[in-house]
Amino acid sequence: MSALPAVVFKATPEDFVVDELDAYAASGTGTHTFVRIRKRGLTTDQAIKRLAGALGVDARACGAAGMKDKDAVTTQRLSLPEVAPEAALALADKWDDLTVLEAARHGNKLKPGHLEGNRFVIRLRGLPEAALEASLTGFQRIGVVGCPNAFGPQRFGRDGDNAERALAAVRGDARFPGDPRDRRFLFSALQSRWFNVLLESRVQDGTWIVPQLGDLLKKHDSGGLFLCEDVEVDRPRAEQKELSPTGPMFGVSMREAGGEVQAREAAILAADGVRIEHLAPHKSLGEGTRRSLRLLVDDLAVEVLREDQGGHASPVLQVTMSLTKGAYATTVLGQVVELTRSRAEAEPPAEIVEARD
């Protein structure tokens, strides 16, 4: 496989814009206030702590549906306990890097996963002119068939060792940290690593979108799971993007596949010296579930912009897409280009001078 062309990723926060898509609207009544914020150059935790401090509430009692990138411009909802919407809105223009956009009461705290997905507008700079058409074709293919639904590197922690730390704890060679949220992060990293191993093996043999006997298949419209018992029936449905094979997010309550598919998945645990029953003591960290091997991106669009680079107009790809919760924009981009941060601390990018439909 030939090397992917390198592009500059997140040269400025404005190159990575994320808008959270709500799973439901605020009710207008209740003891919590949902606030929609826009932040730049802040983590979600930093935004929560700043708002909580200004409003005199405990940051630990605040909620968020998802963690948003720091090196980006993002909007998302947070929940604040015992705060009047008017008090939150009074902070609208208090900071340059954090703006309160909306506030409304609701009856419960926002919890992780309480979102529909995220909408992205991403600019990729420095693409070689010779790679332009191939890159556009690559994105077009993803829009047609989807791409492998891998977990990105951000899932595994800043040092990339969260899965190994969790594995040591599961095998009894170490202990999980005391903080409940840290324990869940570590365990989810281990689940994600195991999923990625299975996904990569099925990408290599071409079965990641081709149902096999014993696969647990996921319907993309309803999320329902069912066992593949007739490949002649299920494979045409997969080609039409009605359904996809799933992989394991291992946990003691996970629904297991059948036949050779189940044996293939169990071998991943065995390679790490783990059996499914070893996960029972850690049920509170992750009961186990199934995740689609394919990520569909139905509204993927790419626009070619231009920026002046030393007297010539260099291509800039502006990629727009919406992804369901748990999916990673970097997973999609990484199928077509190699993401680098070589200009992250350099001077601001040149002005966009031209656009092409």
N, C-alpha and C positions, 0 to 999 in steps of 0.2 A: 504493500500500500504506500503510495507516494505521500510525502510530508504535506501537511496542510499549510496554507499561507498564513503567516503571522500578521496579526493586526494589533493595534494599540487599544486596550480595553480600559474604560474609566479614566481617560486622560483628565477629565474634570468630573465632578459630581453630576453636572448637567448631561453628561453622556450616558447616564444610567438612571432613567426615570421610571419609577414604579408607583402604580396606584392600586391600592388594595380594593378588591371587589367584595362587597358585603354579602354575607349569607342571609341577613334579615335586617329589617329596619328597626330603629329604636322605637319603643312603644309610646314614649311621651310621658310615662309615669314610672315611679319607682325610686329607690334609694341610691341608685348609681346614675352617673351621667356619662353617656358616650360622647367623646370628643373626637372629631376628625382633625388630625394635625398634618401639617407639611413640615418636613425636616430636611436639613441639608448638612452632611458631614457629622451626623450624630447616629449612635446606635439607638435602637428602640428603648433599651434600658436607660440610657442617658436621658432620653426625652421624658420618660416616666419619672425619673428622679427629679428632674428640673421642675416639671409641673407639680409633682407632689410637694416639693419643698416650697414652691410659691403659694400653694393653696393650703398648706398645713395639714396634709393627710399622709398616712403611712404608704410608702411606695410599694410595700409588699401586698397591700390590699388593692392595688390597681391591677388592671388586666389588659391583655393584648391578645389579639387573635393570631398574630404572627410576628416574627422578628424580621425587621427590614434592614437592608444593607446600610452600612455607615457611609461608604464612599458613593453616595447617590443622592438624588432628590426624590423623596418618597412621601406618599400620603398613606395614612392608615388610621384606624379607629383605636382608641384606648378607652378604658372605663375607669372612672374615678369615684370612690365611695363618698357618700355624704357631701357632695359638692353641688352647689346650684349651677345650672347651665350659665346663668348670667356671670357668675364668678369666673368660670372658665373662659367665657368669651371676652372678659375684661383683660385677659392676657394676650389677646389676638396679635398685638403689635409690640409686645414687650421685648422680643429678641429678633435678631436678624436671621438666625438659623433655625428657628422653631416658630411656627405660626399656628394658632388655633383657628380652624376654618368653620367648624360647626359644633354645636353642643345640644344634646337632648337627653332627657331622662329615660332610664330603662330599669327593669326589675332585677337584673342579674349582672354579675361581673362577666366581662369578656374573658373567655378561656382559649387556650391554644386550639386552633382548628376551627374556630367560629368565623370562618370566611369562605367565600366561594372560590377565590383564586386571586390572581394578580394580573394587571395589565402593564406591559413593558413597552417603553420606547428607548431604544439603545442605539448609540452611534459607535461604529467601529472604524477607526482611523488607520491610515498607513497601509491599506491593502495594495499590493502590487497590481499595476494595471493589467499585467498578463494573467492575473488570477481572477479578474473581475467576472468574466462570463461563467467560468466554472463554479465560482462561489454563488452566483445567482441561480445557476442550475441546481446546486446542492440544496439551497434553501427551498427552491421550488419543489424538489423531491420530498423534502420533509413535509411541506404543506399537503402533499398528495398521500403519502403513506405513513407519516409520522417518523419518530426516531426512538432509539432505545431509551427507556425511562430510568436512566442511571441516577444515583445520588451524586451530587457534585462534591468537590473537596471541602466546601464549607461545612458539610455535614460531619466532618471528622475532626474538627477542632483546629485551632491555629497551628499547632505543631503536627497535626495529622495523626496523632497517636491515641485518640479517644477510643477507637475500637479495640486496640491492643490492651489498653488499660481495663476496659470492660471485660474482655476475654479472660484476663488474669483473675479478675474478681469472680467471674462465673466458675472458673476451674478451681477456685479456692486458694490461688497463689497470692492473692492480694485482697484488699477490701475496697468496696465502693466508698466514695466520699460521704460525709455526713449530710451535706445539703441535699434535700430531696430532688431539687431541680437538676443539680449536677449529676445525680445518679441516673435520672431519666435521660439526660443528654448523652451520657456515656453508653447506656444500654441501647439507645436508639442508634448510636453510631455503629455498634456491633451488629445490630439487626441490618443496618444499611449495608455494611460491608459484605455480609453473607448474601444479601440480595444481589449486590453488584457482581459477586463471583458467579452466581447462577446465571445472571443476565449475560455476562460476558461469554460464558460457555455456549449459551444459546444463540448469541450473535455470531459466534465463530462457526457454528454448524448450520446457521440459517433458519433456526426454528423459533426465533423470538416473536415472529408474527404468524407462524404456521402451527395451528393446533395439533397436538399429539394426543394419542389415547392416554387417558389418565390426567390430562391437564385440567386444572380448574380455570375456567374461562370467565372473563368479566364482561358483562354487557356495558357498553359505554354510555347508553342512555339512562339506564336505571341503576347501574352499579351492582346488579345481581350477579351471583356466582353460580355456576353449575359445572358438573363434571362432563368432560368430553368423552362420549361413548361411541361416536360415529364421526370420523374425520371427514367423510364425504359430505356430510351435512354441515359441519362446523367450519371447514376451511373456506368455502365460498363466502360465508358470513364474515369471516375475518378479512377476506379480500375487500369486502364492502365496508370495512371499518365499523361493523356492528359490534364486534367483540374482539378481545385479545387474550392470549394466554397470560397467566399471572405467575408471579414468583413469590417465594416465602419471605415474610417478615417474621422470623421465627419467634415463637412464644408458646407457652404450654397450652394455650387455648386455640392456637392457629388451626384452621381447617386444612387438612393435608390432602395433597394430590393423590393419584392412584398409580398403580403399576410401576412401570419403569421411570416415570416422571418423579414419583415419590422417592424411589431409590436414589435417583440422581440428586434430589434435594437433600436427603438424609446424609449422603456422602460428604456434603459440604460441612455439615456439623462434625461428622466423624473425623474429617481432616484436621479439625481443631481440637480433637479429643473431647467432644461434647455430644451428649445425647439430649433429646427433647426434654426428658424428665429433669435434666440438670437446670432447666429454666424455670421450673415450678416455684422455687423460693423467690424468684424475681418477677412474679406475676404482676405485682403492683407497678413495675417499671415498664412493662409491655406485655400484654396478654398474647400478642401475635395476631397477624392479619395477612391478607394477600394484597399484592400490589401489581398493577398491570405492567407487563414487560414493555408495552408500547406506550409512548406519549404522543397523543394527537394534538396538533396545533392547527385548528381549522381556519383561524383568521390571520395566519402568518403573512406579513407583507414586507417587502424590502424596497426601499427607495435609494437610488444612487445620487448622492450629493457630491459636491466638489469643494475642496479647500486649496487655497494657494500655498504651494510648497516650493519655494525657490524659483518662482516664475512659471511653474506648470501646475495644472489643476489635478490634484491627487484624489482618487476615489475615496469617498466616505460612505459606508453602508449604514443606513438608518433602518433598523429592524424593529417592527411593531408586532406584538403578539400578546395573546391572553393565555394564561396557563392555569390549570386547576391547582388547588392547594396541594403542597407536597411535591410539586414539579419545579425544576430549576431552569431558568433561562440559560445559564451557562452550559447546561447539558445540551440544549438545542444548538447554541452557537458553536460549541466544541465539536459538533459533527462536521462543520464546514470550514472553520478557521481555528488557528491556534491563538489563544488569548494571551497577550503579554501586557505588562504594566510599565514598559520601559520609559514612557513619557510622563508617568504619574507625578513625578516631582519636578518635571521640566517646566518650561514656559508654557502659558496657555496655548491651545491649538490655534492654528490660523483661522481666519474668518472663512465661513462657508461662502463660496462665491457663485455657485451654480447648482441647480438641481435638475435631475433627469427623471422623468416618470418611469 
